[in-house]
Amino acid sequence: MTAPSRRTGGSPAPAAPGAPTTPAAPVAPEHEALRGLLGAWALRACRPDEAAELERHLADCPDCAEEGERLRRAAARLTKADPLDQPDGLRQQVLEFCLARRAPEHPLPVWAAPYAAETARLDALLRDLGPQEWRELAELPWHGGTLRLDPAEVLCHLAAVDSLLAAPLGLPDPLAEQDRVPPQGGGAPVPEQPRTADELPPPAPGRGYPHARVLQRTEQLILDQAGADPQQVRRRWRGQSQALLRAVGPAAAGRSVDYGFASVPLHDAFVDRAFETWIHAEDVARAVDYPYAVPSSGHLRQMVDLAVRMLPLVLAGQRQGAAAGAATGAAEVRVLRLVIEGPAAGEWLVPLDGTAPPGPPAEWTVPPVAELVMDGVEFCQLAAAHRDPEQLPVGQYGDRASIRALLAAVPLLSRP
Amino acid sequence: MTAADWDQQMRSRLARGEESALGELYDQLSPLVHGLAGRILGDEGAAAQLTREVFGHLWEHPDEFDPDERSLRSWVGELTHRRAVDRLRRADLGPEEIDRRTAAAQAQYVVAALPPGLRETLETTWYDGRSCQETARRLGISEQAVRQRLRLGLQLIASELEFGS
């Protein structure tokens, strides 16, 4: 097909032979103006008064009537058919098929793949949202409260935190333009923050709170994008996520991301962003009453693994807060065996007292004080504070108190 | 980045073997490819298979696409269309049945192949049911420009459809 290069119509028809000659007079300007409306008219996108005027003109002007008829026929062929839903997992299936036929010279690191997949899944959900649905409010619970945001604001939140990954990838800060307004507290990275001060009340953006940096950037972007068309917000978020993926390479793995409350290795940050993208996509899907599938098993497993590795920090903070006085044996090193079932199946050993036994987990010889068995998706939902730890179906063996403490600590991994 | 730049860059990234480019390509074009395949083949399994094939082909032979000649969208649309029809022929479907199935998909494909500005304007107005005024505001262009694009877009579609049938 060569559609774009073939010009059709558009020029006024030559005057019929024998028509009264009006050599100098150009085509009536009114005729040209009305003729310009034909496309909009054929698509029923004119104002009613314009349409009425054009239709009066059509009765007198065979040229315009003919073109109008032709464009109406073309418009009738345009179907408003819904885009076909892609079956779950098609993206991964197709990519795997391609990569098996030709190995990539520049493969995407395994830790970046979940982010690529989850941003694509969210984008596909957004593609289907109608104007009304862009106005719904989604609830984004975390362990200290619930944010209520419309889908475009959810995208601002995601983009604001995602943008923290730009600097370690050597990209300019996408929010830098708005940094002209100096953030409260001078905007210096918050130093020496306790990493696990999660018992704090729902924070107002400010210096003292662990999530200040994340929230400040979210608020900044929401303000900046207020009143913007949701599709524009979507394009901005999508463009940014694609730029991050384009910039990623194996060399980037050693760098770290400054979240304000913690410095996170870049490869973990990518998994964290995939996790939050999935959870908030589901928050949006729930608000608009759409189904939303879970991540692929390999990606889910990376998310579970990251959450498990973060758990000791939270547990340590919880102990400091709750039992500062209770002396525990200095040599005590207790671990719990976490058995994840379902698509992300696997086993992890979780140190319960902040300190881990020496050596890598594979070499730990301490017998676990308890074993907790649960589904991987449910574990992630719990880590996002989207489940009640008391209500989860879990298998438990051994020391119940340790299991309860662990289940209570998992939601503390969540943040606004 | 303009659509033409994106096409150009995509081709060289695919040629360099960047896996992130393959993902981006899929995300951008799979609704078109899978939608066309599904509409023409009328079978979910076959549509998924054809989607794999089309992206596999492009990933293996990115040089077959010439960005100076046409847009990547229209090239991929035509490749999908052609391969879907081949499949129907191999399945011994009669020409009338093939025509019937492709006619429905044709309009979709013709829209997909429009130059990006025209396509965007048409989609915003028609698929989303907006007036010219709303479309103009949404796209940040004048109402006059919206009217011009709608007319030119429909003229192109009309001639493609007349030519193709």
Interface residues (C-beta under 8 A of the other chain):
Chain A: M1 T2 A3 P4 R6 T8 G9 G10 G36 L37 L38 G39 A40 A42 L43 A45 C46 R47 R70 L71 R73 A74 A75 R77 L78 T79 K80 A81 P83 L84 Q86 P87 L90 R91 Q93 V94 L95 F97 C98 L99 R101 R102 A103 P104 E105 H106 P107 L108 A112 A116 A120 D123 A124 R127 P131 D229 Q231 Q242 L245 R246 V248
Chain B: R16 G17 E18 E19 S20 A21 L22 G23 E24 Y26 D27 S30 P31 H34 G35 G38 R39 E44 A47 A48 T51 R52 F55 G56 W59 E60 R70 S71 S74 E78 A104 Q106 A107 Q108 V110 V111 A113 L114 P115 L122 T125 W126 Y127 D128 R130 S131 C132 Q133 T135 R138 Q144 V146 R147 Q148 R149 L150 R151 L152 G153 L154 Q155 L156 I157 A158 S159 E160 L161
